[in-house]
Amino acid sequence: MAQSLTESINGHWKIDYLIGCPDGNRTINQYHLTEITNDQKQKWHYGNNLIVNNDFTFRCAYYAPCGNGCFPSSIGQYEIIDQNHIKLFLDKVYQKGMCEHFEKELHQDLGVFLVEKTENGLKLSKTNSLKSDIKRH
């Protein structure tokens, strides 16, 4: 039996934005994930990384080769709604490095996201209506 898109989200990914960490003053409602293959997992991955675990938790973190700078991270949980939708919950965001250190417990519902396959991985898009997304498929 083929994996649903929501089941295939488990693994190690490159991600364009850290989940739950705002980009300046704008809220991110769409994330692009590129899978890190088993061969690539042996190497260090700089930039934004996402690890999605089978126990319905995730961790996002930024890594840099120099060790200088700010290193924001987020930790959360997800719930599978159906084969094309997940709900994201943000538990904590924190930052370390050569900048202001902070840690915030949030326990915030980020909403429901449509999971779509792309040429290089997956796309998560925040949705307000499951019915309209179901019609698209």
C-alpha positions as CSV (number, residue, x, y, z in Angstrom):
1,M,0.0,0.0,0.0
2,A,1.4,3.4,-0.9
3,Q,2.1,6.0,1.7
4,S,-0.2,8.9,2.0
5,L,1.4,12.4,1.7
6,T,1.0,13.0,5.4
7,E,2.7,9.7,6.3
8,S,5.6,10.5,3.9
9,I,6.5,13.7,5.8
10,N,8.5,11.7,8.4
11,G,12.2,12.1,7.9
12,H,15.0,14.7,7.6
13,W,14.3,17.7,5.3
14,K,15.8,21.0,4.2
15,I,13.1,23.7,4.7
16,D,12.9,27.2,3.4
17,Y,11.7,28.8,6.7
18,L,11.8,27.5,10.3
19,I,8.3,26.5,11.4
20,G,6.9,28.9,13.9
21,C,9.8,31.4,13.6
22,P,8.6,34.6,11.9
23,D,10.6,36.0,9.0
24,G,10.9,39.6,10.0
25,N,7.3,41.0,10.4
26,R,5.6,38.5,8.1
27,T,3.9,35.3,9.1
28,I,4.9,32.2,7.0
29,N,1.9,30.2,5.7
30,Q,3.8,28.0,3.2
31,Y,6.8,25.8,3.6
32,H,8.9,24.0,1.0
33,L,10.6,20.8,2.1
34,T,13.4,19.1,0.2
35,E,14.3,15.6,1.4
36,I,17.7,14.8,2.7
37,T,18.5,11.3,1.3
38,N,20.1,8.5,3.3
39,D,23.4,9.1,1.5
40,Q,23.3,12.8,2.4
41,K,22.5,12.2,6.1
42,Q,26.1,11.3,6.8
43,K,27.1,14.9,5.9
44,W,26.5,18.1,8.0
45,H,23.6,20.2,6.7
46,Y,23.9,23.9,7.0
47,G,20.9,26.2,6.7
48,N,17.3,25.4,7.8
49,N,16.6,21.8,8.8
50,L,13.4,20.0,9.7
51,I,13.3,16.6,11.4
52,V,9.8,15.0,11.5
53,N,9.6,12.0,13.8
54,N,7.2,9.0,13.8
55,D,6.1,10.0,17.3
56,F,4.3,13.0,15.9
57,T,6.9,15.6,16.9
58,F,9.1,17.8,14.9
59,R,12.2,20.0,15.3
60,C,13.4,22.8,13.1
61,A,16.8,24.4,13.5
62,Y,19.2,26.7,11.7
63,Y,22.9,25.6,11.4
64,A,25.9,27.5,10.0
65,P,29.4,26.2,9.3
66,C,31.2,29.0,11.2
67,G,29.3,28.7,14.5
68,N,29.0,32.5,14.6
69,G,25.6,34.2,14.4
70,C,22.1,33.4,15.6
71,F,20.7,29.9,15.8
72,P,16.9,29.9,16.1
73,S,15.0,26.6,16.6
74,S,11.5,25.4,17.1
75,I,10.0,22.3,18.6
76,G,6.4,21.1,18.0
77,Q,3.9,18.4,17.3
78,Y,1.7,17.4,14.4
79,E,-1.5,15.6,14.0
80,I,-2.5,13.8,10.8
81,I,-6.0,15.0,9.7
82,D,-6.3,12.9,6.6
83,Q,-4.1,11.7,3.7
84,N,-3.4,15.3,2.5
85,H,-3.7,17.5,5.7
86,I,-1.8,17.9,8.9
87,K,-2.2,20.2,11.9
88,L,0.9,21.8,13.4
89,F,1.3,22.7,17.0
90,L,4.2,24.9,18.1
91,D,5.5,24.0,21.6
92,K,8.6,26.1,21.9
93,V,10.9,28.5,20.1
94,Y,14.4,29.4,21.2
95,Q,17.6,31.1,20.0
96,K,21.2,30.7,20.9
97,G,24.5,31.9,19.5
98,M,26.1,35.3,19.2
99,C,22.9,37.2,19.7
100,E,20.1,37.6,22.1
101,H,19.3,34.2,23.8
102,F,15.7,33.4,24.5
103,E,13.4,30.5,25.1
104,K,9.6,30.8,24.8
105,E,7.1,28.1,25.7
106,L,4.1,28.8,23.3
107,H,1.8,25.8,23.0
108,Q,0.3,27.4,19.9
109,D,-2.0,25.9,17.3
110,L,-0.5,26.9,13.9
111,G,-3.5,25.5,12.0
112,V,-4.1,23.0,9.3
113,F,-1.7,22.6,6.3
114,L,-2.3,21.0,2.9
115,V,0.5,18.6,2.0
116,E,1.4,18.5,-1.7
117,K,4.1,16.7,-3.5
118,T,6.6,18.8,-5.5
119,E,9.3,17.9,-7.9
120,N,11.9,18.1,-5.1
121,G,9.9,17.1,-2.0
122,L,6.8,18.5,-0.3
123,K,5.0,21.8,0.1
124,L,2.9,22.6,3.2
125,S,0.3,25.4,2.6
126,K,-1.9,26.7,5.4
127,T,-5.5,26.3,4.7
128,N,-8.7,27.7,6.2
129,S,-11.1,25.1,4.6
130,L,-10.6,21.4,4.2
131,K,-13.6,21.2,1.9
132,S,-12.0,23.5,-0.7
133,D,-8.7,21.6,-0.6
134,I,-10.5,18.3,-1.1
135,K,-12.2,19.6,-4.2
136,R,-8.7,20.4,-5.7
137,H,-7.6,16.8,-5.5
